[in-house]
């Protein structure tokens, strides 16, 4: 059963990971960090790129006869963008030391579209 639903489990796990890392601050404030410009934007792109890819594969596992690949991709890009907006809204109202940024929303959007384009480009590898 678990082997049949591996992408569903990965997708849900990825959502939990993104939510945890996006909403809670894990720094104690005193450590020295290596500075890498715009690293957080690269992380946002990566989070949403894999969110779309895993989500499309999850939908394929569960609804392969009911949804076309194009429909799956469109749904997941929309979901990813909405989810990213929700996370940014929650960051702006929750007291965990996180702040919402317009550039994060743009990075989320970019990652979602890139994930959709990648899975569309290589759909022959997964669409059976």
ABEGO torsion letter per residue (X at the ends): XAAAAAAAAAAAAAAAAAAAAAABBABAGABBBBBBBGAAAAAAAAAAAAAAAAAAAAAAAAAAAABBAAAAAAAAAAAAAAAAAAAAAAAAABAAGBBBBAAAAAAAAAAAAAAAAAAAAAAAAABX
